[in-house]
C-alpha cells in the first residue's frame, strides 16, 4: 500500500469535524430562502425562436456558386498546398 492509500484510509477512519454538524439543514434553509427565478423560460424561448428563424431563413437563401478548383495531385499547383496558403497565391 502506498502513501496515498494510507492517507485515504486514515482520513476515512477520522471522525467528521464538528463544524459539519447540521450543515445540510443550513444549506437547505439558504436554498429555500432564495427567491425563485421567474421569466428565465421566456428569455430562453425568445432566443430559441430567434435561432430557429435565423436557421430557416439561412436555409432558404440561395448559396453563391463558387468556381470549381482542380485539386488533381499531378495537375500543377494546388491552391490548397501549404506553400500557396502561406504566400496567398495559387
PyMOL commands that set and color helices and strands:
alter all, ss='L'
color gray80, all
select helices_A, chain A and resi 3-13+18-20+23-33+40-60+82-87
alter helices_A, ss='H'
color red, helices_A
deselect
rebuild
show_as cartoon
